[in-house]
Amino acid sequence: MTATPAATWEYDGYHPAEERLRESLCTLGNGYFATRGALPECAADDVHYPGTYAAGCYNRLTSTVAGREVENEDMVNLPDWLPLRFRVPGGGWLTPDTAPVLAHRQVVHLDPGLLERTTRYGLGGSRVLSVRQLRLVHMADPHLAALRTEFTVEGDAVDLEVEAALDGGVTNAGVPRYRQLAGRHLTHVHTGEAAPGTVWLRCRTRTSDIRIGLASRVTAGVPVVPGSRDLCATQRLTLELTPGRTAAVDKTVALHTSRDPAISDPLQAAVDRVTAAPGFTELLRTHRTAWAQLWRRARLEVPGEAGAILRLHLFHVLMTLSPHTADLDVGVPARGLHGEAYRGHVFWDELFVLPYLDLHFPEVSRALLHYRHRRLERARAAARAIGRRGALYPWQSGSDGREETQRLHLNPRSGRWLSDHSHLQHHVGSAIAYNVWRYCEASGDAEFLHTKGAEMLLEIARFWADSAVWDDRLGRHRIRGVVGPDEYHDAYPDAAAPGLDDNAYTNVTAAWVLTRTLQVLRALPEPRRRELVERTDLDEGELQQWEDVSRTLHIPFHRGVISQFEGYGDLAELDWDGYRERYGDIRRLDRVLEAEGDTANRYQASKQADVLMLGYLFSPVELRSLFERLGHRLDDDLWRRTVDYYLARTSHGSTLSGLVHGWVLARCRRADAWTYVQEALKGDVADLQGGTTGEGIHLGAMAGTLDLVQRGLTGLETRAGALWLDPVPLPELSSYGFSLRFQGHWGVRLRLEHGRLEIAVPPSGPLPIDVRLPDRTVRVCPGDTCRLALADAAQPGSG
């Protein structure tokens, strides 16, 4: 793999062991659907896994696992539009696994959103077949995709049989540990011919009954013969190749589902769309234009290898959550639209994604928050089911907002199916509330805050207040029986029931939600406040309870640091050096211990940042204020001791962990920050988790690295109608620039370089922007550029 200054991501040579990783990182998409970067001539097997996924397209199946019936909802692997295979008449179909490969190269051209692939196959004797393909998933028309294949022969002339297909016989089989579970989601597969050169395929999902229509048009300058085989619609043609002349085959595909607005029948919509679609050259032109507009809105300039990786991360964020997403009822899939890990579910990863989108594509952030609001009633029902008021959002969400977290999971190391208690991560509600507030602050969208935003905040706050139980001994409220961000700990050692008490992250963020919601309710216009009070039966007594709980939630401490949860300090210390010596990579320490017959619940060993997440969400000033409200003094020494304590006890089994640690350390231990920033940057491109990227990229970590530059290193906050900045210079990342959209101003440009800050506000815009730094406030008018020399913002004691 190489990253080049020319905005490409390249792979040279054919290496079967790397194919799944390449397929994920060469995925193309447009926010509506995405297709993995699989080779069109290769079917799914142990090496290759073609996959196409439409945002929000789920189906539910029941499997028998370990003697129990288990129901799972999955993002569906849709019919494969890619297949295009070729052979010399009488020979076998050519693939890199069955024919001599003389050269092979894949290049993602990031600027135009284009995947280029070239392969040279040896045909025997002096004959060589060169195959060059250009692939796009159209960013202007989200229902179109296209594949141009160019064949050139060297040596002697040769005939080449080519078969293009739409394959409806696919299953969900991209994650080995899920293969014991039912994965055949498609049924009622039918194929046919629509017009000369055009075939179609229709099917539906088994239980969600989503109808899917695809149509494919093939043009090659020679007769194209339609047909069908094995749940496939096929198109065959024969090319007469002569040395020195290139023959091109263009395949254009349209995809619709019954979830789409403004259509009647998805099959007819697909046929109509592909019939009206222009040729490949024109499709490429409009596709390039659409991508150029996205890149302008999300301009990011970072030099060197870090900049190349960040651009790739931005590419994958934009293809998953583009402006087209704003028209859909979808959430943030934790693994993008790139594979089947986590079943395509929506977790809390939006906590790491929306803060970036807020400042570039606020309409997308708003749509993703609408996804949560549409499922508010389901969250209320979940709270009622456990005897609580308010809204309990699921840890894993899919189509309708019910809890999709599996109750069993497989440890691949031991081969055992284990109980899964991660549905107790109730802190997902705080993440949703946090994103509501941050979006409204960045966008100035008072209408959303006063309506749907206020409703979600109110019900999440209500759940936390009703979950808090008074403890006379402590003289504090407690939240019991939960799991924090660190998923290694889901119970006390030898406990009969799962859950932990007073997870510090959960309690502090719950206090923040209660405090912030009280502020929002007080600031609501009186008519709107009255409507909300009437609809939710809110009274002054409940508001007083929220005030009390927000000040008295218990935060445990031990040995002069914040405890991850009550009793964490009583757990045994782990022999970290011994385990590293025995196993090498212990990121998934929980699996190692379980395979030994032990459990991570016994040890002071965390999978990922938990307490330290507080330093990721809140600025030092805001975090100190929160602790002060809760009756504790959080000074620099206490925070620094807490950071050091958990640094020594975290295995970083999540791609999010390096990101959070790099973010936090940039403000309190700058010399160590870059190690963790690099971990975050390389998590997917180097597949540091050991095979997981091939099952789908980690969207939260990718977006989080972008936000690390945008907000982490700049200390950027959108608060009280102003931009607040408190930059921290990292020697390894001291020069960078980006643009953002802030409350009606499009294309505000910030650049930091060698201790100097430049802020340029474009000529269009309603009002000046107030920029507040620790030592001064400046006002930048539309059309002006402000240049400032910065003091070192990362002196000891700043965080």
Secondary structure, DSSP 4 states (H G I P E B T S, - for coil): -EEETTTEEEEES--GGGHHHHHHHT-EE-SSEEE----TT--SSSS----EEETT-EEEEEEEETTEEEEEEEE--PPB---EEEE-TTSPPP-TTTS-EEEEEEEEETTTTEEEEEEEEEEETTEEEEEEEEEEE-SSSTTEEEEEEEEEEESS-EEEEEEEEEE----S--SGGGTTS----EEEEEEEEEETTEEEEEEEETTT--EEEEEEEEE-SS--EEEEETTEEEEEEEEEE-TT-EEEEEEEEEEEETTSTT-S-HHHHHHHHHHH---HHHHHHHHHHHHHHHHHHT-EE--HHHHHHHHHHHHHHHHHS-GGGGGS----BTTTTS--GGGG-B-STHHHHHHHHTTT-HHHHHHHHHHHHHTHHHHHHHHHHTT-SS----SSB-SSSS----SEEEETTTTEEEE--GGG-TTHHHHHHHHHHHHHHHH--HHHIIIIIHHHHHHHHHHHHHH-EEETTTTEEE--SB--S-TT-SS-TT-SS--BS--HHHHHHHHHHHHHHHHHHHHS-HHHHHHHHHHHT--HHHHHHHHHHHHHB---EETTEE-SSTTGGGSBPP-HHHHHHHHS--TTHHHHHHHTT--GGGBS-BSS-STTHHHHHS-HHHHHHHHHHTT----HHHHHHHHHHHHTTB---SHHHHHHHHHHHHHH-HHHHHHHHHHHHHTTTTTTTSS-GGG---HHHHHHHHHIIIIITTT-EEETTEEE-----BTTB-EEEEEEEETTEEEEEEEEETTEEEEE--S--SS-EEEEETTEEEEE-TT-EEEEE---TT-TT--
